[in-house]
Amino acid sequence: MRLQFSLIILLLSFGKVYSQQDSLSQELDEILIQENRIQIPFSKQSRNISVVTKPQLETTPARSLQEVLTFVPGVDVRQRGVSGVQADVGIRGGSFNQTLMLLNGIKLTDPQTGHHMMNIPVPMINIDRVEVLKGPGARIFGQNAYAGAVNVITELSDQKSLRLQGYAGDFGMKGLTLAASLPTGKYRQNISASYDDSNGHWYNSDYQVTNLFYEGGLELNENHEFRGMLAYADRSFGANGFYTSAFPDQWESLQTTLGALSHRYSKNAFNLLSRIYWRQNKDEYRLRRNEPEFFQNFHTSNTYAAEINGSFESKLGKTGFGLEIREERLESNNLGNRDRTLGGLFLEHLIQLGDKVDFRAGVYSNYFDDWGWKHFPGAELGFQASEFLRFYSSIGNSFRIPTYTDLYYVGPTNIGNAELLPEEAGNFEIGSKWIKGGFFAELVYFQRNTDNLIEWTRTDSDLPWQPQNFNAVKFKGIEFALSYRFQPKNQLLFLKEVQFSYNYIDASLNPQEGIETRYALTALRNQVIGGALIGIGKKIEWNTKMRYTERMSLDPYFLLDIRVDYNRAGKVGLFTEISNLTNADYIEAGTVQMPGRWFRAGVMVNLE
C-alpha cells in the first residue's frame, strides 16, 4: 500500500513541476445546477455537489456511466461484472435503494427494486454532464433521494454532427455507437444507438446491451419551448454470483422504456416547467439459465407521472413551487399485481441577507395511499467569505418507501416483509469550498441519523435473507476533494488536470448478536481517488486513475486504470484503455469475482 499511495503523491508532485496558467476561466462558476425549480450556479451552492463534465466523461477509462461514477468522490459503485451491466450506486453509506437516479430531472425510480435504477437508456456519447448531489434530496427531488441523487444531463445542439465510436477488447468484448445531431430550423434533435456485448470475464457472465435514444426540442419563441424524449434499453446477461452463490447459472433479461414530454414557459422573472413521463421496466429472471421451469420470475413495472415546477423572483427573494403525482403499477408472478399512488407538493424560498449571506429553506409534503401525509423540510445557509471562498451548512429530512421486492418477494434465498415501514433520516452537513479559475477544493463533514432503516438480515447462513427495520442508526463522515486544471502550452509534455479526494464514513449499526446483515455493514469506510491527465504534444492525452476502496467488514483493494487518447477532438481519433493494471483481486457486490487486468481499444469519428 505504501507504493500505491506513493504513486498518488508522485503524480501530485509532478503537477507542481509542470504547472501552467489556469484554463477554466471560471468554468465551474458558469455551470448552472439543474434542479427542477430554483437553479443556482455551482459556485453558489450550499450543498456538496460533484459535477462530471463532458471532457471528463470522454477521457475517463470507462465504457459506461456506472464506471465513470466510480471516480466521483463519496460515491460507492458496486458492479456485478464489467461495463456496468448491472451496478448499485450508494452515496454517503447509503444502499442502492437510497440513491435517486434522474435523467434531465426525470425520476428513474423502479418500484420493483433499486437494482434496476442504473438501467439508464442513454448511450454515454449523448451525456453532456452528470451532477451528483450528496446528502438528502427530498426537498429538491422528492422521495427516494434519501442519501443523494445523480442527475444525468443531455443537451440539444444547434450544430449538425455525426459521431461514430467502435471498440473491442478482452473477454470477446466489442461495441459500436452511432450518434447524430440534426437541427432543422428552430427544431433541434439528437438520435443515437449503441450496442455492446462480451463473452464474460468468468463463467456465465456474458452480456448483450442495446440502447436507443431520441430527443427533440422546439423553441417557438423566447417564452415557449417544447421537448420530447424517447429511449429504450435492452440488456441480457449471465448473472453468476449476482444475488446468491448457490446458483451459478442465474440469468436475467431487462427491457427499459422511457418516454417524456415537457413544456417550459419563461417570461421576465417567472419560469414554469410542465412535464409528463412514463417508464416501463420488464424483468425476466431465471435461477437456472437453461431450466426456466426450475424457478423463473416475470416482472413488469409501469410508472406514470406528471409534474409542474416553477419559480419567480420578487423583492423578497426567489420562490420555487411544484406539484407531482405518480402512479406505480407492477404485474409479477412472484410479487403479485400491485399499484400505489403518491402525490407531492414542493415549496422553497431563497433570500439574500446582505452582500455575503444567503438562506434557502423549503419543504416537500408527500402523500402515499399506504401511509398518508409526511412532511420533509430542509434549509441551507451560505456565507461568501470572498470572491473565491464559501462556507455553508445545511439540514434536511429524507425518506424512502420500501420496494415491492422489500415487501413481497418469495424465493429460495430471499423473502420479503410486508410489515416494513418507510425509512426516514435527519441530515446535517457543514463545509467550505474554494473555487478560483482552474483550482477547486472542498471539505465537508456530514451526519445522518436514521429511523426505520431497512436492512436484509438472517440468523443462520442456511436461512433466507429477510428485511427488517432498524432504529437509531447513525452515519457520519468527512469528505475532501481537490482538483486543478492547467493551461496547456506548446511543449512536449504538460499536465492538464490533477485530482485527489478522500472520504471517510462511520456507521453505528449494531445488530443483535447472531444476526447477519447484508448491505449496511458493507458500506464505504475509506475511499481515496487520485488522477492525472497528461498532454503529450498536441494530440495525445494520457489519463491515469487510481482508487483505494475499503468497505466495512470487507477486504480493501487498490485499482489503477489508464486511458490514452489520440486526436480525441479531431475528425478521427484512437483510444486505448487498461483497467486494473495491477491485477488486483477484488469483489464489489454479491459474490461476483471482478476481472484482473483487462484491455480494450477503439476508434472515434467526429464529423460536423
C-alpha positions as CSV (number, residue, x, y, z in Angstrom):
1,M,0.0,0.0,0.0
2,R,2.9,2.4,0.6
3,L,4.0,2.0,-3.0
4,Q,0.4,2.6,-4.2
5,F,-0.1,5.8,-2.2
6,S,3.4,6.9,-3.3
7,L,2.2,6.8,-6.9
8,I,-0.6,9.3,-6.0
9,I,1.9,11.6,-4.2
10,L,4.3,11.4,-7.2
11,L,1.6,12.4,-9.6
12,L,0.6,15.3,-7.4
13,S,4.2,16.4,-7.2
14,F,4.6,16.0,-11.0
15,G,1.8,18.6,-11.3
16,K,3.9,21.2,-9.5
17,V,6.8,20.7,-11.9
18,Y,4.7,21.3,-15.0
19,S,2.2,23.8,-13.6
20,Q,0.6,26.1,-16.2
21,Q,-1.8,29.0,-16.1
22,D,-5.5,28.5,-15.4
23,S,-7.6,27.5,-18.4
24,L,-11.1,27.1,-16.9
25,S,-12.0,30.8,-16.9
26,Q,-14.4,30.3,-14.0
27,E,-15.9,27.2,-15.8
28,L,-17.4,25.8,-12.6
29,D,-18.9,29.3,-11.8
30,E,-20.7,29.1,-15.1
31,I,-22.3,25.6,-14.6
32,L,-26.0,26.0,-13.6
33,I,-27.0,23.0,-11.4
34,Q,-30.2,21.6,-13.0
35,E,-32.7,21.4,-10.1
36,N,-36.4,21.4,-11.0
37,R,-37.2,24.8,-9.5
38,I,-34.6,27.2,-8.1
39,Q,-31.4,26.8,-10.2
40,I,-28.2,28.1,-8.7
41,P,-24.6,28.2,-10.1
42,F,-22.3,25.6,-8.8
43,S,-20.1,28.1,-7.0
44,K,-23.1,29.5,-5.1
45,Q,-24.5,26.1,-4.0
46,S,-24.6,25.5,-0.2
47,R,-24.5,21.7,-0.7
48,N,-21.8,19.2,-1.6
49,I,-22.3,18.6,-5.3
50,S,-19.9,16.9,-7.8
51,V,-20.0,17.7,-11.5
52,V,-18.6,15.4,-14.1
53,T,-18.1,17.4,-17.3
54,K,-18.1,16.3,-20.9
55,P,-14.3,16.3,-21.3
56,Q,-14.0,14.2,-18.1
57,L,-16.6,11.7,-19.5
58,E,-14.6,11.4,-22.7
59,T,-11.2,10.9,-21.1
60,T,-12.1,8.6,-18.2
61,P,-11.0,5.0,-18.6
62,A,-14.6,3.7,-18.7
63,R,-17.1,2.1,-21.1
64,S,-20.2,3.1,-19.1
65,L,-21.7,5.7,-16.8
66,Q,-21.5,3.2,-14.0
67,E,-17.7,3.0,-14.4
68,V,-17.4,6.8,-14.6
69,L,-19.2,7.2,-11.3
70,T,-16.6,5.0,-9.6
71,F,-14.3,8.0,-9.8
72,V,-16.7,10.5,-8.2
73,P,-15.7,11.3,-4.5
74,G,-18.1,9.8,-1.9
75,V,-19.9,7.6,-4.5
76,D,-19.8,3.9,-3.9
77,V,-20.4,1.9,-7.1
78,R,-20.7,-1.9,-6.7
79,Q,-20.6,-3.6,-10.1
80,R,-21.6,-7.1,-11.0
81,G,-19.4,-7.6,-14.0
82,V,-17.7,-5.2,-16.4
83,S,-19.1,-2.2,-18.4
84,G,-21.9,-1.5,-15.9
85,V,-24.0,-4.5,-16.9
86,Q,-25.6,-4.2,-13.5
87,A,-24.4,-1.9,-10.8
88,D,-25.6,-0.5,-7.5
89,V,-24.8,3.1,-6.6
90,G,-24.7,4.3,-3.0
91,I,-23.8,7.8,-1.6
92,R,-22.6,8.5,1.9
93,G,-23.0,5.0,3.1
94,G,-26.5,4.6,1.6
95,S,-27.6,1.5,-0.1
96,F,-28.6,1.1,-3.8
97,N,-32.2,1.7,-2.9
98,Q,-31.4,5.1,-1.2
99,T,-30.0,6.9,-4.2
100,L,-32.3,8.5,-6.8
101,M,-31.3,8.4,-10.4
102,L,-32.6,11.1,-12.8
103,L,-32.4,11.9,-16.5
104,N,-32.8,15.6,-17.1
105,G,-34.7,15.9,-13.8
106,I,-37.0,12.9,-14.6
107,K,-37.0,10.3,-11.8
108,L,-36.0,6.8,-12.8
109,T,-37.3,5.1,-9.7
110,D,-38.1,1.5,-10.1
111,P,-40.9,0.2,-7.8
112,Q,-39.7,-3.4,-8.1
113,T,-36.1,-3.0,-7.0
114,G,-33.3,-0.5,-6.8
115,H,-31.1,-2.9,-8.6
116,H,-32.7,-1.6,-11.8
117,M,-32.1,2.1,-11.0
118,M,-29.0,2.3,-13.2
119,N,-30.7,0.9,-16.3
120,I,-30.3,4.3,-18.0
121,P,-31.4,4.0,-21.6
122,V,-29.0,6.6,-22.9
123,P,-25.7,6.0,-24.7
124,M,-22.8,7.7,-22.9
125,I,-21.9,9.6,-26.0
126,N,-25.2,11.7,-25.5
127,I,-24.4,12.7,-21.9
128,D,-23.3,16.3,-21.5
129,R,-22.5,16.2,-17.8
130,V,-23.5,14.4,-14.6
131,E,-24.5,16.2,-11.4
132,V,-24.1,14.2,-8.1
133,L,-25.9,15.7,-5.1
134,K,-24.6,14.2,-1.8
135,G,-27.0,14.2,1.1
136,P,-30.8,14.5,1.4
137,G,-32.6,15.4,-1.8
138,A,-36.3,15.0,-0.7
139,R,-36.9,18.8,-0.6
140,I,-35.4,19.1,-4.1
141,F,-36.4,15.9,-6.0
142,G,-38.9,14.1,-3.7
143,Q,-39.0,10.6,-2.2
144,N,-36.1,8.1,-2.6
145,A,-33.4,10.9,-2.8
146,Y,-32.6,9.5,0.6
147,A,-28.8,9.7,0.7
148,G,-28.2,11.5,-2.5
149,A,-29.2,11.9,-6.2
150,V,-27.5,11.5,-9.6
151,N,-28.9,13.7,-12.4
152,V,-27.7,12.8,-15.9
153,I,-27.9,15.8,-18.3
154,T,-28.2,15.7,-22.1
155,E,-28.1,18.8,-24.3
156,L,-29.5,19.6,-27.8
157,S,-27.1,21.2,-30.2
158,D,-27.6,23.9,-32.9
159,Q,-24.8,22.3,-35.0
160,K,-25.2,19.3,-37.3
161,S,-22.8,16.5,-36.3
162,L,-22.3,12.8,-36.7
163,R,-20.2,10.7,-34.3
164,L,-19.2,7.1,-34.6
165,Q,-17.4,5.0,-32.0
166,G,-16.3,1.4,-32.0
167,Y,-14.1,-0.7,-29.8
168,A,-13.0,-4.2,-28.9
169,G,-11.1,-5.8,-26.1
170,D,-10.6,-8.7,-23.7
171,F,-13.4,-11.3,-23.0
172,G,-14.6,-11.0,-26.5
173,M,-15.8,-7.5,-25.7
174,K,-16.9,-5.2,-28.6
175,G,-19.2,-2.3,-29.0
176,L,-20.5,0.3,-31.6
177,T,-22.2,3.7,-31.1
178,L,-23.7,6.0,-33.7
179,A,-25.0,9.4,-32.7
180,A,-26.3,12.3,-34.8
181,S,-27.4,15.9,-34.1
182,L,-29.8,17.0,-36.8
183,P,-31.2,20.5,-36.2
184,T,-33.7,21.9,-38.7
185,G,-34.6,25.5,-38.3
186,K,-35.8,26.0,-34.7
187,Y,-36.2,22.3,-34.2
188,R,-33.2,20.5,-32.6
189,Q,-32.9,16.8,-32.3
190,N,-30.5,14.0,-31.3
191,I,-30.7,10.4,-32.3
192,S,-28.3,7.6,-31.3
193,A,-27.9,3.9,-30.9
194,S,-25.4,1.7,-29.2
195,Y,-24.6,-2.0,-28.9
196,D,-22.2,-3.7,-26.5
197,D,-21.5,-7.4,-25.8
198,S,-19.0,-9.7,-24.3
199,N,-18.4,-13.4,-23.6
200,G,-17.8,-12.5,-20.0
201,H,-14.8,-12.5,-17.7
202,W,-15.7,-15.7,-15.9
203,Y,-18.3,-18.5,-16.1
204,N,-21.8,-17.3,-17.1
205,S,-21.0,-13.6,-17.2
206,D,-21.7,-12.9,-20.9
207,Y,-23.9,-9.9,-21.8
208,Q,-25.6,-8.0,-24.6
209,V,-26.7,-4.4,-24.2
210,T,-28.6,-2.2,-26.7
211,N,-29.6,1.4,-26.2
212,L,-31.8,3.6,-28.5
213,F,-32.3,7.3,-27.8
214,Y,-34.1,10.2,-29.4
215,E,-34.6,13.7,-28.1
216,G,-36.1,16.7,-29.7
217,G,-36.8,20.3,-28.8
218,L,-38.6,23.2,-30.4
219,E,-38.3,26.9,-29.3
220,L,-41.5,28.5,-30.5
221,N,-40.3,31.9,-29.3
222,E,-38.3,33.4,-26.4
223,N,-41.1,32.4,-24.0
224,H,-42.1,28.8,-25.0
225,E,-40.1,25.7,-25.5
226,F,-41.2,22.1,-26.1
227,R,-39.1,19.0,-25.6
228,G,-39.7,15.3,-26.1
229,M,-37.7,12.2,-25.3
230,L,-38.0,8.5,-26.1
231,A,-35.4,5.9,-25.0
232,Y,-35.1,2.2,-24.9
233,A,-32.6,-0.2,-23.4
234,D,-32.4,-4.0,-23.8
235,R,-29.8,-5.9,-21.7
236,S,-29.4,-9.6,-21.1
237,F,-26.7,-11.2,-19.0
238,G,-25.4,-14.2,-17.2
239,A,-25.8,-13.4,-13.5
240,N,-23.3,-15.8,-11.8
241,G,-23.0,-14.6,-8.2
242,F,-25.3,-11.6,-8.7
243,Y,-27.8,-12.5,-6.0
244,T,-26.6,-15.7,-4.5
245,S,-23.6,-18.0,-4.9
246,A,-25.7,-21.1,-4.6
247,F,-26.9,-20.9,-8.2
248,P,-24.0,-20.0,-10.6
249,D,-26.3,-20.3,-13.7
250,Q,-28.6,-17.4,-12.9
251,W,-29.7,-15.3,-15.9
252,E,-31.6,-12.1,-16.3
253,S,-33.1,-10.0,-19.2
254,L,-34.3,-6.4,-18.9
255,Q,-36.1,-4.1,-21.2
256,T,-36.5,-0.4,-20.1
257,T,-38.5,2.2,-22.0
258,L,-38.8,5.9,-21.1
259,G,-41.0,8.5,-22.8
260,A,-41.3,12.2,-21.7
261,L,-42.9,15.4,-23.0
262,S,-42.3,18.8,-21.4
263,H,-43.1,22.5,-21.9
264,R,-41.2,25.4,-20.5
265,Y,-42.6,28.9,-20.2
266,S,-40.3,31.8,-19.3
267,K,-41.1,35.5,-19.0
268,N,-39.1,38.0,-17.1
269,A,-38.5,36.5,-13.6
270,F,-41.2,33.8,-14.0
271,N,-40.5,30.2,-15.1
272,L,-42.8,27.3,-15.4
273,L,-41.9,23.7,-16.4
274,S,-44.7,21.1,-17.0
275,R,-44.0,17.6,-18.0
276,I,-45.4,14.1,-18.2
277,Y,-43.4,10.9,-18.4
278,W,-43.7,7.1,-18.5
279,R,-41.2,4.5,-17.5
280,Q,-41.6,0.8,-18.1
281,N,-39.3,-2.0,-17.0
282,K,-39.6,-5.6,-17.9
283,D,-37.6,-8.2,-16.0
284,E,-37.2,-11.9,-16.6
285,Y,-35.1,-13.8,-14.1
286,R,-34.1,-17.4,-14.1
287,L,-32.4,-19.2,-11.3
288,R,-31.1,-21.8,-13.8
289,R,-30.4,-20.2,-17.2
290,N,-31.3,-23.3,-19.3
291,E,-34.0,-24.6,-17.0
292,P,-36.7,-21.8,-16.7
293,E,-39.2,-24.3,-15.3
294,F,-37.0,-24.7,-12.1
295,F,-37.5,-21.1,-10.9
296,Q,-38.5,-18.1,-13.0
297,N,-39.8,-14.6,-12.3
298,F,-41.5,-12.2,-14.6
299,H,-42.0,-8.6,-13.5
300,T,-43.4,-5.6,-15.5
301,S,-43.4,-2.3,-13.8
302,N,-45.0,0.9,-15.2
303,T,-44.7,4.4,-13.7
304,Y,-46.9,7.2,-14.9
305,A,-46.1,10.7,-13.7
306,A,-47.0,14.4,-14.2
307,E,-45.1,17.4,-12.7
308,I,-45.4,21.1,-12.6
309,N,-42.5,23.1,-11.3
310,G,-42.0,26.9,-11.3
311,S,-40.1,29.8,-9.8
312,F,-40.5,33.6,-9.6
313,E,-38.5,36.5,-8.2
314,S,-39.7,39.3,-6.1
315,K,-38.4,41.9,-3.7
316,L,-38.4,39.2,-1.0
317,G,-36.2,36.8,-3.0
318,K,-36.7,33.8,-5.2
319,T,-39.6,31.4,-4.7
320,G,-39.9,27.9,-6.0
321,F,-43.0,25.7,-6.1
322,G,-44.0,22.4,-7.5
323,L,-46.6,19.6,-7.7
324,E,-46.2,16.0,-8.7
325,I,-48.4,12.9,-9.0
326,R,-47.2,9.4,-9.7
327,E,-48.9,6.0,-10.3
328,E,-46.7,2.9,-9.9
329,R,-48.0,-0.4,-11.1
330,L,-46.5,-3.9,-11.1
331,E,-47.5,-7.2,-12.7
332,S,-45.5,-10.1,-11.4
333,N,-45.8,-13.8,-11.0
334,N,-43.8,-13.6,-7.7
335,L,-44.7,-10.2,-6.2
336,G,-48.3,-10.2,-7.3
337,N,-50.2,-7.4,-9.1
338,R,-49.6,-4.2,-7.2
339,D,-50.3,-0.5,-7.6
340,R,-49.8,2.6,-5.5
341,T,-50.3,6.3,-5.9
342,L,-48.3,9.2,-4.5
343,G,-48.5,12.9,-4.7
344,G,-46.1,15.7,-3.6
345,L,-46.0,19.4,-3.0
346,F,-42.8,21.5,-3.1
347,L,-42.3,24.9,-1.7
348,E,-38.9,26.7,-1.2
349,H,-37.6,30.2,-0.9
350,L,-34.1,31.8,-1.4
351,I,-33.2,35.2,0.1
352,Q,-30.1,37.2,0.2
353,L,-29.1,38.6,3.6
354,G,-26.7,41.4,2.8
355,D,-23.9,41.0,0.4
356,K,-22.4,37.8,1.7
357,V,-25.1,35.7,3.3
358,D,-27.9,33.7,1.6
359,F,-30.5,31.5,3.1
360,R,-32.7,28.9,1.4
361,A,-35.4,26.8,3.0
362,G,-38.3,24.7,1.9
363,V,-40.5,21.7,2.5
364,Y,-41.7,18.7,0.5
365,S,-45.0,17.3,1.5
366,N,-45.7,13.8,0.3
367,Y,-48.9,11.7,0.2
368,F,-48.9,7.9,-0.1
369,D,-52.1,6.0,-0.2
370,D,-50.5,3.4,2.1
371,W,-49.0,5.8,4.7
372,G,-50.8,9.1,4.3
373,W,-49.1,12.6,4.5
374,K,-45.5,13.1,5.5
375,H,-43.5,16.3,5.5
376,F,-39.8,16.8,4.8
377,P,-38.3,20.2,5.5
378,G,-34.8,21.4,4.7
379,A,-32.7,24.5,4.9
380,E,-29.3,25.8,3.7
381,L,-27.1,28.7,4.8
382,G,-24.3,30.1,2.8
383,F,-21.6,32.7,3.6
384,Q,-19.5,34.1,0.7
385,A,-16.3,35.0,2.6
386,S,-14.6,36.2,-0.5
387,E,-14.9,36.0,-4.3
388,F,-13.4,32.5,-4.2
389,L,-14.2,31.1,-0.7
390,R,-17.6,30.0,0.5
391,F,-18.7,28.4,3.8
392,Y,-22.1,26.6,4.1
393,S,-24.3,24.4,6.2
394,S,-27.5,22.5,5.6
395,I,-30.0,20.4,7.3
396,G,-32.8,18.3,5.9
397,N,-35.0,15.2,6.3
398,S,-35.2,12.4,3.8
399,F,-37.2,9.2,3.3
400,R,-37.6,6.1,1.2
401,I,-40.6,3.8,0.8
402,P,-39.9,0.0,0.5
403,T,-39.7,-1.5,-2.9
404,Y,-42.1,-4.3,-3.9
405,T,-39.2,-6.7,-3.6
406,D,-38.6,-5.5,0.0
407,L,-42.2,-6.1,0.8
408,Y,-43.4,-9.2,-1.1
409,Y,-40.6,-11.2,-2.7
410,V,-40.6,-15.0,-2.2
411,G,-37.6,-17.0,-3.3
412,P,-35.1,-19.7,-2.2
413,T,-32.7,-17.2,-0.8
414,N,-34.8,-14.0,-0.2
415,I,-38.2,-13.4,1.5
416,G,-39.9,-10.0,1.7
417,N,-41.5,-8.4,4.7
418,A,-44.9,-6.9,4.2
419,E,-44.8,-5.1,7.6
420,L,-41.9,-2.8,6.7
421,L,-42.2,0.9,7.4
422,P,-40.6,3.7,5.2
423,E,-37.1,4.7,6.0
424,E,-36.6,8.3,7.4
425,A,-33.5,10.3,8.3
426,G,-32.4,13.6,9.6
427,N,-29.3,15.0,8.0
428,F,-26.7,17.7,8.7
429,E,-23.6,18.9,6.9
430,I,-21.2,21.8,7.2
431,G,-18.5,22.6,4.7
432,S,-16.4,25.0,2.7
433,K,-15.3,25.3,-0.9
434,W,-12.7,27.3,-2.8
435,I,-13.1,28.0,-6.5
436,K,-10.6,30.1,-8.4
437,G,-10.0,29.6,-12.1
438,G,-8.9,26.0,-12.5
439,F,-8.5,25.3,-8.8
440,F,-11.2,23.7,-6.7
441,A,-11.1,22.4,-3.1
442,E,-13.9,21.3,-0.8
443,L,-14.1,20.0,2.8
444,V,-17.3,18.7,4.3
445,Y,-18.5,17.0,7.5
446,F,-21.9,15.2,7.4
447,Q,-24.1,13.3,9.7
448,R,-27.3,11.2,9.0
449,N,-29.5,9.9,11.8
450,T,-31.7,7.1,10.5
451,D,-35.1,5.8,11.8
452,N,-36.5,2.6,10.5
453,L,-33.5,1.8,8.3
454,I,-34.4,-1.2,6.0
455,E,-31.7,-3.9,6.1
456,W,-31.8,-7.5,4.9
457,T,-30.8,-9.9,7.7
458,R,-30.7,-13.6,8.6
459,T,-29.9,-15.5,11.8
460,D,-28.3,-18.5,10.0
461,S,-26.4,-19.0,6.7
462,D,-28.8,-21.8,5.8
463,L,-31.9,-19.5,6.1
464,P,-33.1,-16.9,3.5
465,W,-32.5,-13.2,3.8
466,Q,-35.4,-11.1,5.0
467,P,-35.6,-7.3,5.5
468,Q,-36.4,-5.6,8.8
469,N,-36.4,-2.1,10.2
470,F,-33.6,-0.9,12.4
471,N,-33.9,2.2,14.7
472,A,-31.4,4.9,15.7
473,V,-28.7,4.2,13.1
474,K,-26.1,7.0,12.7
475,F,-23.8,7.6,9.7
476,K,-21.2,10.3,9.8
477,G,-18.2,11.2,7.7
478,I,-15.7,13.6,6.2
479,E,-15.3,14.4,2.5
480,F,-12.3,16.2,1.0
481,A,-11.8,16.9,-2.7
482,L,-9.1,18.8,-4.6
483,S,-8.6,19.4,-8.3
484,Y,-6.6,21.7,-10.6
485,R,-6.7,22.2,-14.3
486,F,-3.8,23.8,-16.2
487,Q,-3.4,25.9,-19.3
488,P,-1.8,23.8,-22.0
489,K,1.3,25.3,-23.6
490,N,3.2,24.4,-26.7
491,Q,5.6,21.9,-25.2
492,L,6.1,18.2,-25.5
493,L,4.8,17.1,-22.0
494,F,2.5,19.0,-19.7
495,L,-0.1,18.3,-17.0
496,K,-3.7,19.2,-18.0
497,E,-5.6,18.1,-14.9
498,V,-4.9,16.6,-11.4
499,Q,-7.5,15.3,-8.9
500,F,-7.4,13.9,-5.4
501,S,-10.1,13.0,-2.9
502,Y,-10.5,11.3,0.4
503,N,-13.8,10.1,2.1
504,Y,-14.3,8.5,5.5
505,I,-17.6,7.1,6.7
506,D,-18.5,5.6,10.1
507,A,-21.8,3.7,10.9
508,S,-23.2,2.8,14.3
509,L,-25.4,-0.1,13.2
510,N,-25.1,-2.8,15.9
511,P,-27.5,-5.7,15.2
512,Q,-28.3,-8.2,17.8
513,E,-25.8,-11.0,18.4
514,G,-26.3,-13.8,16.0
515,I,-28.0,-11.6,13.3
516,E,-26.1,-11.2,10.0
517,T,-26.7,-8.0,7.9
518,R,-26.4,-8.0,4.1
519,Y,-25.8,-4.4,3.0
520,A,-25.4,-1.9,5.8
521,L,-22.0,-3.1,7.1
522,T,-20.5,-3.3,3.6
523,A,-20.8,0.5,3.1
524,L,-17.7,2.6,2.3
525,R,-15.4,3.3,5.2
526,N,-12.3,4.8,3.5
527,Q,-12.1,5.9,-0.1
528,V,-9.1,7.5,-1.9
529,I,-9.3,8.6,-5.5
530,G,-6.4,10.2,-7.5
531,G,-6.0,11.0,-11.1
532,A,-3.8,12.9,-13.5
533,L,-4.5,13.9,-17.2
534,I,-1.2,14.5,-19.1
535,G,-0.9,16.0,-22.5
536,I,1.8,14.8,-24.9
537,G,2.3,17.1,-27.8
538,K,-0.9,18.5,-29.4
539,K,-2.9,15.3,-29.9
540,I,-2.1,12.8,-27.2
541,E,-3.9,12.7,-23.8
542,W,-2.8,10.2,-21.1
543,N,-5.3,9.8,-18.2
544,T,-4.3,7.8,-15.1
545,K,-6.9,7.0,-12.4
546,M,-6.4,5.3,-9.0
547,R,-8.8,4.1,-6.4
548,Y,-8.3,2.7,-2.9
549,T,-11.6,1.3,-1.5
550,E,-12.2,-0.1,2.0
551,R,-15.7,-1.1,2.9
552,M,-16.9,-2.1,6.4
553,S,-16.3,-5.8,7.1
554,L,-14.8,-6.4,3.6
555,D,-11.2,-6.6,2.4
556,P,-9.8,-3.3,0.9
557,Y,-8.4,-3.1,-2.7
558,F,-6.4,-0.8,-4.9
559,L,-7.2,-0.3,-8.6
560,L,-5.2,1.5,-11.3
561,D,-6.8,2.4,-14.7
562,I,-5.3,4.1,-17.7
563,R,-6.7,5.6,-20.9
564,V,-4.7,7.1,-23.8
565,D,-6.4,9.2,-26.5
566,Y,-5.0,10.3,-29.8
567,N,-6.7,13.2,-31.6
568,R,-9.8,12.9,-29.4
569,A,-11.4,16.2,-30.6
570,G,-10.4,15.7,-34.2
571,K,-12.2,14.0,-37.1
572,V,-10.6,10.6,-36.5
573,G,-9.3,9.6,-33.1
574,L,-8.0,6.5,-31.4
575,F,-8.0,5.3,-27.8
576,T,-6.8,2.5,-25.6
577,E,-7.8,1.6,-22.1
578,I,-6.4,-0.7,-19.4
579,S,-8.4,-1.5,-16.3
580,N,-7.0,-3.0,-13.1
581,L,-3.4,-2.6,-14.3
582,T,-2.0,-4.0,-11.0
583,N,-4.1,-7.2,-11.5
584,A,-5.8,-6.8,-8.1
585,D,-8.1,-9.5,-6.7
586,Y,-11.4,-7.9,-5.6
587,I,-15.2,-8.2,-5.2
588,E,-17.6,-5.2,-5.3
589,A,-21.0,-6.8,-5.0
590,G,-22.6,-10.1,-4.3
591,T,-20.1,-12.9,-4.9
592,V,-19.0,-11.7,-8.3
593,Q,-15.2,-12.0,-8.7
594,M,-14.2,-9.0,-10.7
595,P,-11.7,-9.4,-13.5
596,G,-7.9,-8.9,-13.3
597,R,-6.0,-6.8,-15.8
598,W,-8.1,-6.2,-19.0
599,F,-7.7,-4.2,-22.1
600,R,-9.7,-2.6,-24.9
601,A,-9.1,-0.2,-27.8
602,G,-11.2,1.7,-30.3
603,V,-11.7,4.4,-32.9
604,M,-13.8,7.6,-32.9
605,V,-15.0,9.5,-35.9
606,N,-16.4,13.1,-35.4
607,L,-18.0,15.0,-38.3
608,E,-19.6,18.4,-38.3
